[in-house]
Amino acid sequence: MPAYRIARRSALGALALVPLARRARAQSLDKVVFQTNWRAEAEHGGYYQAVASGIYRRHGIDCELRQGGPQVNGAALLLNGRVDMFMSNGFQALNYAKQNLPFLAIFATMQKDPQVLMAHRGAGNDSFEALRGKPIMVGNDGRVTYWPFLKARFGYTDEQLRPYTFNLAPFLADRGAIQQGFLTSEPYTAEQAGAKVVAHLIADAGYENYQETIDVSARMVAEKKDVVQRFVNATIEGWARYMAGQDREAANALIKRDNPEMTDALLDYAVKAMNERGIIKSGDADSLGIGAMTAARWQRFYDTLVRVGVHAPGLDVARAYSLDFVNQRVGL
């Protein structure tokens, strides 16, 4: 053994008993730049928890968590190699495969897509079926993702579509109004303004899109498999702690630092809504662990999109994802 290693072991004393790989990891962390899909919020809480609690560092990861926003094209940053990982969704991952792009989803934060159609409670719009034929405010993204599914599932028509301007004023002014939203935000804001709302979770109608996936390059999966696995395991631990309320205050402090518009009340509301509706932990995640994905569900989602005319048949769905890093019951 080289003399410098003998001297180093002697100087470290009791620490010499720590495995070499573990000591090396503590001394030199692997840098991972992770881009979220929007400004910091409770829907990103597990990632912030893993940073705030030092979970990533314990797994040998130096995680640079970058928040998204309306002017940030996270997919472009990933495709151009500006970030290592990007928070996206199953719909986008299928597009990677469709366009023969060397990127894929490796983890699904949310078992249920939190997108909802929101209506005033008691105004005759208390079910998906009741919305048939009525005006609904839907943005451009929704019109090409979940709207074709809703048309096929409930008989909606494009004549029902109205512009959505990300402004709650039209909804609040009209008790008969119906609009898109996220379970964790718009219902809270509307109720704070005095409205009583019902939020129809599109996922509960059978829209099986995985949401807040971790997307990476095929090259990173091949060349840095251990780094990717450690990042995923640490992320699972972060989400398990955040959703259980363990040291959530530290994570929320980081969220509010990045996004000063976020409040404790909204963060608490979002976590409560995600727990009650099984957004993070339900279905396969109950038995396989947070972040779970299955080939069967990916295939079902793609088949649904084919039936409603969003995708053409013949796609090799397995090219859109990898199951190598999930379904290991981490955190259970």
Secondary structure as a PSIPRED ss2 file (coil, helix, strand):
# PSIPRED VFORMAT (PSIPRED V4.0)

   1 M C   1.000  0.000  0.000
   2 P C   1.000  0.000  0.000
   3 A H   0.000  1.000  0.000
   4 Y H   0.000  1.000  0.000
   5 R H   0.000  1.000  0.000
   6 I H   0.000  1.000  0.000
   7 A H   0.000  1.000  0.000
   8 R H   0.000  1.000  0.000
   9 R H   0.000  1.000  0.000
  10 S H   0.000  1.000  0.000
  11 A H   0.000  1.000  0.000
  12 L H   0.000  1.000  0.000
  13 G H   0.000  1.000  0.000
  14 A H   0.000  1.000  0.000
  15 L H   0.000  1.000  0.000
  16 A H   0.000  1.000  0.000
  17 L H   0.000  1.000  0.000
  18 V C   1.000  0.000  0.000
  19 P C   1.000  0.000  0.000
  20 L H   0.000  1.000  0.000
  21 A H   0.000  1.000  0.000
  22 R H   0.000  1.000  0.000
  23 R H   0.000  1.000  0.000
  24 A H   0.000  1.000  0.000
  25 R H   0.000  1.000  0.000
  26 A H   0.000  1.000  0.000
  27 Q H   0.000  1.000  0.000
  28 S C   1.000  0.000  0.000
  29 L C   1.000  0.000  0.000
  30 D E   0.000  0.000  1.000
  31 K E   0.000  0.000  1.000
  32 V E   0.000  0.000  1.000
  33 V E   0.000  0.000  1.000
  34 F E   0.000  0.000  1.000
  35 Q E   0.000  0.000  1.000
  36 T C   1.000  0.000  0.000
  37 N C   1.000  0.000  0.000
  38 W C   1.000  0.000  0.000
  39 R C   1.000  0.000  0.000
  40 A C   1.000  0.000  0.000
  41 E C   1.000  0.000  0.000
  42 A H   0.000  1.000  0.000
  43 E H   0.000  1.000  0.000
  44 H H   0.000  1.000  0.000
  45 G H   0.000  1.000  0.000
  46 G H   0.000  1.000  0.000
  47 Y H   0.000  1.000  0.000
  48 Y H   0.000  1.000  0.000
  49 Q H   0.000  1.000  0.000
  50 A H   0.000  1.000  0.000
  51 V H   0.000  1.000  0.000
  52 A H   0.000  1.000  0.000
  53 S C   1.000  0.000  0.000
  54 G C   1.000  0.000  0.000
  55 I H   0.000  1.000  0.000
  56 Y H   0.000  1.000  0.000
  57 R H   0.000  1.000  0.000
  58 R H   0.000  1.000  0.000
  59 H C   1.000  0.000  0.000
  60 G C   1.000  0.000  0.000
  61 I E   0.000  0.000  1.000
  62 D E   0.000  0.000  1.000
  63 C E   0.000  0.000  1.000
  64 E E   0.000  0.000  1.000
  65 L E   0.000  0.000  1.000
  66 R E   0.000  0.000  1.000
  67 Q C   1.000  0.000  0.000
  68 G C   1.000  0.000  0.000
  69 G C   1.000  0.000  0.000
  70 P C   1.000  0.000  0.000
  71 Q C   1.000  0.000  0.000
  72 V C   1.000  0.000  0.000
  73 N C   1.000  0.000  0.000
  74 G H   0.000  1.000  0.000
  75 A H   0.000  1.000  0.000
  76 A H   0.000  1.000  0.000
  77 L H   0.000  1.000  0.000
  78 L H   0.000  1.000  0.000
  79 L H   0.000  1.000  0.000
  80 N C   1.000  0.000  0.000
  81 G C   1.000  0.000  0.000
  82 R C   1.000  0.000  0.000
  83 V C   1.000  0.000  0.000
  84 D C   1.000  0.000  0.000
  85 M E   0.000  0.000  1.000
  86 F E   0.000  0.000  1.000
  87 M E   0.000  0.000  1.000
  88 S E   0.000  0.000  1.000
  89 N E   0.000  0.000  1.000
  90 G H   0.000  1.000  0.000
  91 F H   0.000  1.000  0.000
  92 Q H   0.000  1.000  0.000
  93 A H   0.000  1.000  0.000
  94 L H   0.000  1.000  0.000
  95 N H   0.000  1.000  0.000
  96 Y H   0.000  1.000  0.000
  97 A H   0.000  1.000  0.000
  98 K H   0.000  1.000  0.000
  99 Q C   1.000  0.000  0.000
 100 N C   1.000  0.000  0.000
 101 L C   1.000  0.000  0.000
 102 P C   1.000  0.000  0.000
 103 F E   0.000  0.000  1.000
 104 L E   0.000  0.000  1.000
 105 A E   0.000  0.000  1.000
 106 I E   0.000  0.000  1.000
 107 F E   0.000  0.000  1.000
 108 A E   0.000  0.000  1.000
 109 T E   0.000  0.000  1.000
 110 M E   0.000  0.000  1.000
 111 Q C   1.000  0.000  0.000
 112 K C   1.000  0.000  0.000
 113 D C   1.000  0.000  0.000
 114 P C   1.000  0.000  0.000
 115 Q E   0.000  0.000  1.000
 116 V E   0.000  0.000  1.000
 117 L E   0.000  0.000  1.000
 118 M E   0.000  0.000  1.000
 119 A E   0.000  0.000  1.000
 120 H E   0.000  0.000  1.000
 121 R C   1.000  0.000  0.000
 122 G C   1.000  0.000  0.000
 123 A C   1.000  0.000  0.000
 124 G C   1.000  0.000  0.000
 125 N C   1.000  0.000  0.000
 126 D C   1.000  0.000  0.000
 127 S C   1.000  0.000  0.000
 128 F C   1.000  0.000  0.000
 129 E H   0.000  1.000  0.000
 130 A H   0.000  1.000  0.000
 131 L H   0.000  1.000  0.000
 132 R C   1.000  0.000  0.000
 133 G C   1.000  0.000  0.000
 134 K C   1.000  0.000  0.000
 135 P C   1.000  0.000  0.000
 136 I E   0.000  0.000  1.000
 137 M E   0.000  0.000  1.000
 138 V C   1.000  0.000  0.000
 139 G C   1.000  0.000  0.000
 140 N H   0.000  1.000  0.000
 141 D H   0.000  1.000  0.000
 142 G H   0.000  1.000  0.000
 143 R H   0.000  1.000  0.000
 144 V H   0.000  1.000  0.000
 145 T C   1.000  0.000  0.000
 146 Y C   1.000  0.000  0.000
 147 W H   0.000  1.000  0.000
 148 P H   0.000  1.000  0.000
 149 F H   0.000  1.000  0.000
 150 L H   0.000  1.000  0.000
 151 K H   0.000  1.000  0.000
 152 A H   0.000  1.000  0.000
 153 R H   0.000  1.000  0.000
 154 F H   0.000  1.000  0.000
 155 G C   1.000  0.000  0.000
 156 Y C   1.000  0.000  0.000
 157 T C   1.000  0.000  0.000
 158 D H   0.000  1.000  0.000
 159 E H   0.000  1.000  0.000
 160 Q H   0.000  1.000  0.000
 161 L E   0.000  0.000  1.000
 162 R E   0.000  0.000  1.000
 163 P C   1.000  0.000  0.000
 164 Y C   1.000  0.000  0.000
 165 T C   1.000  0.000  0.000
 166 F C   1.000  0.000  0.000
 167 N C   1.000  0.000  0.000
 168 L C   1.000  0.000  0.000
 169 A H   0.000  1.000  0.000
 170 P H   0.000  1.000  0.000
 171 F H   0.000  1.000  0.000
 172 L H   0.000  1.000  0.000
 173 A H   0.000  1.000  0.000
 174 D C   1.000  0.000  0.000
 175 R C   1.000  0.000  0.000
 176 G C   1.000  0.000  0.000
 177 A C   1.000  0.000  0.000
 178 I E   0.000  0.000  1.000
 179 Q E   0.000  0.000  1.000
 180 Q E   0.000  0.000  1.000
 181 G E   0.000  0.000  1.000
 182 F E   0.000  0.000  1.000
 183 L C   1.000  0.000  0.000
 184 T C   1.000  0.000  0.000
 185 S C   1.000  0.000  0.000
 186 E H   0.000  1.000  0.000
 187 P H   0.000  1.000  0.000
 188 Y H   0.000  1.000  0.000
 189 T H   0.000  1.000  0.000
 190 A H   0.000  1.000  0.000
 191 E H   0.000  1.000  0.000
 192 Q H   0.000  1.000  0.000
 193 A C   1.000  0.000  0.000
 194 G C   1.000  0.000  0.000
 195 A C   1.000  0.000  0.000
 196 K C   1.000  0.000  0.000
 197 V E   0.000  0.000  1.000
 198 V E   0.000  0.000  1.000
 199 A E   0.000  0.000  1.000
 200 H E   0.000  0.000  1.000
 201 L E   0.000  0.000  1.000
 202 I H   0.000  1.000  0.000
 203 A H   0.000  1.000  0.000
 204 D H   0.000  1.000  0.000
 205 A H   0.000  1.000  0.000
 206 G C   1.000  0.000  0.000
 207 Y C   1.000  0.000  0.000
 208 E C   1.000  0.000  0.000
 209 N C   1.000  0.000  0.000
 210 Y C   1.000  0.000  0.000
 211 Q E   0.000  0.000  1.000
 212 E E   0.000  0.000  1.000
 213 T E   0.000  0.000  1.000
 214 I E   0.000  0.000  1.000
 215 D E   0.000  0.000  1.000
 216 V E   0.000  0.000  1.000
 217 S E   0.000  0.000  1.000
 218 A H   0.000  1.000  0.000
 219 R H   0.000  1.000  0.000
 220 M H   0.000  1.000  0.000
 221 V H   0.000  1.000  0.000
 222 A H   0.000  1.000  0.000
 223 E H   0.000  1.000  0.000
 224 K C   1.000  0.000  0.000
 225 K H   0.000  1.000  0.000
 226 D H   0.000  1.000  0.000
 227 V H   0.000  1.000  0.000
 228 V H   0.000  1.000  0.000
 229 Q H   0.000  1.000  0.000
 230 R H   0.000  1.000  0.000
 231 F H   0.000  1.000  0.000
 232 V H   0.000  1.000  0.000
 233 N H   0.000  1.000  0.000
 234 A H   0.000  1.000  0.000
 235 T H   0.000  1.000  0.000
 236 I H   0.000  1.000  0.000
 237 E H   0.000  1.000  0.000
 238 G H   0.000  1.000  0.000
 239 W H   0.000  1.000  0.000
 240 A H   0.000  1.000  0.000
 241 R H   0.000  1.000  0.000
 242 Y H   0.000  1.000  0.000
 243 M H   0.000  1.000  0.000
 244 A H   0.000  1.000  0.000
 245 G C   1.000  0.000  0.000
 246 Q C   1.000  0.000  0.000
 247 D C   1.000  0.000  0.000
 248 R H   0.000  1.000  0.000
 249 E H   0.000  1.000  0.000
 250 A H   0.000  1.000  0.000
 251 A H   0.000  1.000  0.000
 252 N H   0.000  1.000  0.000
 253 A H   0.000  1.000  0.000
 254 L H   0.000  1.000  0.000
 255 I H   0.000  1.000  0.000
 256 K H   0.000  1.000  0.000
 257 R H   0.000  1.000  0.000
 258 D H   0.000  1.000  0.000
 259 N C   1.000  0.000  0.000
 260 P C   1.000  0.000  0.000
 261 E C   1.000  0.000  0.000
 262 M C   1.000  0.000  0.000
 263 T C   1.000  0.000  0.000
 264 D H   0.000  1.000  0.000
 265 A H   0.000  1.000  0.000
 266 L H   0.000  1.000  0.000
 267 L H   0.000  1.000  0.000
 268 D H   0.000  1.000  0.000
 269 Y H   0.000  1.000  0.000
 270 A H   0.000  1.000  0.000
 271 V H   0.000  1.000  0.000
 272 K H   0.000  1.000  0.000
 273 A H   0.000  1.000  0.000
 274 M H   0.000  1.000  0.000
 275 N H   0.000  1.000  0.000
 276 E H   0.000  1.000  0.000
 277 R H   0.000  1.000  0.000
 278 G C   1.000  0.000  0.000
 279 I C   1.000  0.000  0.000
 280 I C   1.000  0.000  0.000
 281 K C   1.000  0.000  0.000
 282 S C   1.000  0.000  0.000
 283 G C   1.000  0.000  0.000
 284 D H   0.000  1.000  0.000
 285 A H   0.000  1.000  0.000
 286 D H   0.000  1.000  0.000
 287 S H   0.000  1.000  0.000
 288 L H   0.000  1.000  0.000
 289 G C   1.000  0.000  0.000
 290 I C   1.000  0.000  0.000
 291 G C   1.000  0.000  0.000
 292 A C   1.000  0.000  0.000
 293 M C   1.000  0.000  0.000
 294 T C   1.000  0.000  0.000
 295 A H   0.000  1.000  0.000
 296 A H   0.000  1.000  0.000
 297 R H   0.000  1.000  0.000
 298 W H   0.000  1.000  0.000
 299 Q H   0.000  1.000  0.000
 300 R H   0.000  1.000  0.000
 301 F H   0.000  1.000  0.000
 302 Y H   0.000  1.000  0.000
 303 D H   0.000  1.000  0.000
 304 T H   0.000  1.000  0.000
 305 L H   0.000  1.000  0.000
 306 V H   0.000  1.000  0.000
 307 R H   0.000  1.000  0.000
 308 V C   1.000  0.000  0.000
 309 G C   1.000  0.000  0.000
 310 V C   1.000  0.000  0.000
 311 H C   1.000  0.000  0.000
 312 A C   1.000  0.000  0.000
 313 P C   1.000  0.000  0.000
 314 G C   1.000  0.000  0.000
 315 L C   1.000  0.000  0.000
 316 D C   1.000  0.000  0.000
 317 V H   0.000  1.000  0.000
 318 A H   0.000  1.000  0.000
 319 R H   0.000  1.000  0.000
 320 A H   0.000  1.000  0.000
 321 Y E   0.000  0.000  1.000
 322 S C   1.000  0.000  0.000
 323 L C   1.000  0.000  0.000
 324 D C   1.000  0.000  0.000
 325 F C   1.000  0.000  0.000
 326 V C   1.000  0.000  0.000
 327 N C   1.000  0.000  0.000
 328 Q C   1.000  0.000  0.000
 329 R C   1.000  0.000  0.000
 330 V C   1.000  0.000  0.000
 331 G C   1.000  0.000  0.000
 332 L C   1.000  0.000  0.000
